[in-house]
């Protein structure tokens, strides 16, 4: 898979540094979340209650402070996740709008991987479609719907492992965004050019947990079309001085309500046009 990880990471660092006017409160909230991820601690939502819950720009600033830290530690950006794009997920978090987070290189796993369940704070899982942007596109060509649709080179099926650094999932949209849209890991299927992006809205994903069918949903559950989700992301990134880049991967949002991982040993995402994506949970080591 071709990715422009270094290009995206360099742009992010430049954009962050040029807009580095974060308040002391943003810095403190980001530091609490960063330490929680490193030390296995939990953050109380009340610890960041002084923020205006409607000021989502502040939440993205908190998210970006920690992504900047990760880049400084040697991580690179592989792409983006979009969350809360279906009615089922919006009802679960009691919101009416999507959010987005950043996928770093160390967060990606291949289908068939085993994830150490002890490395998760409060894991949940969801199945979704993903796209890979053309390696020959320019950021300008990836800024509007027409350009995005023309420059999706491959599609794939994915399982996203959600996680939270907060004490529980009783959080709001602000908390989710600040915590990198609650993105823990992404288990990717093999990207293929045989399944065109405009097919995704009509395809169904079934999710099988411990050998039993658990839930299902169509691509159309994601803002009417998973590509609408990518267009929303391009606009959201622009607010932060960022853009999509050639080779970026984007997971477009769950087609069903997320599923808790307590007692779960295996999850399979299945769709008629893509290979199955499988993840298992056990006690093998994992780098967080």
N, C-alpha and C positions, 0 to 999 in steps of 0.2 A: 504494500500500500504506500502510495506517495503522499507525503505530508510536508507542509511548509512550516514545520514546528518552530524553527529558529526565527523565521520571518515574523510569525505571529507573536512570538515571545519578545522579540526586539521591539516590535511596534507597541506592544503592551507596556513594556518598560518605559519607552519614550513618552507614551501618552500619559502614563501614571505620573512620571516625574514632572512633566510639564503642567500637570493639574494638581500637584501635591500641596493642597491646601486643606488637608483633613483636619478636623477639629480634634482637640484632646480626647473628647468622648469617643469619636470614631476610632482613634488609635487605641484607646483602652479596651473597647469592645473587641476590636480585631485581635489584640494581644491575648485577651481571655480565651477566645476561640482557638487561637494558634497554640496556646499552652495546653488547652484541653486535648487537642489532637495529638500533641507530643507526649503528654503525661498520663493520658487515660482519665482525665478529670471530666466533670460535667459543669456546664454553665447554667445558672438559674436565669430564666427569662427576665426576672425582676432586676438582675444585675445590669441589664441594658434598657430598663424600663423608661429611662429619662428621654429616650429618642421618640420623636414624633413617628408613630406607626404608619402615618400616611406619606411620610417623606422617604420614598423608596430610593431616591438618589443617595441618601445617606447609607442605606443598606448596601447598595452596590459599592460605595466607597469602602465600607468595612470589608466586603468581599475582596475588593481589588488590593487593599493593603496586604492581605495575606497571600494573594496570588503573587504579588511583587516579592514578598519574602521567599516564596517557593522558587521563583525564577532566580533570585539571588543565591539560593541553595543549590542551583544546578538543574532544576526541573525545567521542562519546556512545555509549551501549549500544543496539544494535539487537536483541539477542537472545542466544541461547546455542547452543553446540554440545555434543553428547554423543558421546563416542567409546568405542571398545572395547566395543561393545554386541553384537557378533556373535562367534561362536566363531572365525571366521577371523581377525578382528582381534585377539582376545585371544591366540590362538596366536602371532600375529606379534610381539606385545610381551611374551609370556610372563607373562600376568596372567589373573585370573579375575573381574575387576570393571571396571565402566565408569569413565570420568572425564568431566569437563565443563570447558568453557572459555567465554569470553565473546566474542561477536561485536560488534565496534565498527563504527561507520558506515563507516569508510574501508576496511574489509575486504570489503565486498560488491561484487560485479561482476555484471553482467547477462549472460545467455546471449548468445553471439556475441562476447564480449570477447576481446581478445588480451592475454596477460600476458607481461611481459618476463621471460624465463627467467633473465636475469642478476640479477634481484632476489631470487631464491630461493637459500637456502643449500643445501638438499638435498631438493628437492621430491618429493612423492608425491601421488597423487590417489585419490579414492574417490567413489563415487556413493551417494546416499542420498535418502530422503524427508524433507521438511520440513513443518512446520505453522506457520500464523499464528494467534495467539490473538485472540479476539474483541476489538475495540476498545471494546466496552461492558461487558466483564467487570470484576469487581473482583479485587484480589489474593486476597481470601478465597475467591472462587469458583474460583481456579486453584491451590488448595492440596491437592486430593485427586483421586483418579481420576475420580469421578463428575462433579465440577465441570469438570475438564480436558476430558473427553470432550464435555460439553455446550457448551463454549466454544471449540472449534476452528472458526474461521470459514472457513479455506481451507487447502488443501494444495498442495505444490509439489515438484518434482524439483530436486535440487541436485548440484553437484560441489564437493567440498571439497578445496582444495589444502592439503595438510599440509606443514609445514616445521619444522625444528628448529634451535635456536641452539646445540645441542651438536655436538661434533665428528663424531658419527655417529649412526645409529639404534640403536646398541647401548646403549640406555638402559632404565630401568625405569619403572614407573608413577609414582613420585615425580617423576622428571625431566619426564615428559610433562605432568603436572598443573602443575608449577611454570612450565613454558613454555607456559602457556595451552592445555593439552591439544594442543599441537603444531598449533594452527590458524593457517594462513597467510592464506588467502582463501576466500571462499564465492561460487561462481558460481550464481546463482539463476535458476530458471525462473520463468515467470509463475504466481503463485498463482491457484488456481481453487476456486470453491465447488462445482463439478460433481463433484469426486472427494471423497467423504466420508472422514473420518478412519478409520472402521471398515473401509474397503476396503483400506487400505494393506498390511495383513498378507498379503493374498492376491495382491498385485501383484508382478510381476517387473521388475527393472531389468537391462538389458543395457548393458554398457560397451564402446564401440568406440574403439580406439586406432589412429590413423593409418590409418583405413579398414578395420581388421580387428577382428572380434569378439574381445574379450580375456577377459571374465568376465561373470558374471551372478549374481543372487541375489534371493530373495523378501523382502518386508518382514517375514515371519515370522522371518527370521534375526536380527532386532533384538529381543532379549529376548522373542521370541514374538510381539511386536506393537509397531510403532514407538511407539504411545501409551504402552506400558509404560515406554518410555525417557523420555518426558516426565514421567511420574509419578515415576520415579526422580530426575529432575532437580529437581522441586519439593521433594522430601525433602532432597536434597543442599544446595540453596540455603538451606533453613531452618537447617541447621547453621551457616551463616555469617551468619545474621540477614537473609537476603535472601528474595525471593519472585519468582515470575513476575508479569508485568504485562500489562495489556491491550495488544494490538498487537504483543507480542514475537514474533519469529520463532524457531523452534527447529529445528535440523537434528538428526535422531534417531540417526544412526550408520550406518556403511557396511554394505551387505549382502554385501560381498565383501572379500577381503584387498586392502590398498592397493597401488597400482601405482607404480613408480618412473617419473620423468619424463625420464630420460636418453634423448635421441633422439626424444622425443615432440613432434609439431607440432600435433596436434589430438586432442581427446577428446570423445566424445559419450556422454551418458547418455540411455537410451531406455526408455520404459515405455508400455504400451498406452493408458493413460488420461491421460497428461500430454504436453505438448509436449516435444520433444527439448531437452536442454540441451547447448550446445556451448561449448567453450573452446579457444582456440588459443594456442600459445606461440611467441613471436618476440622481437623486440627493440624493441617499443614501450615508451614510458616508463610507469612506474607509481609511485605514491606508496606507500611502505611505512609 
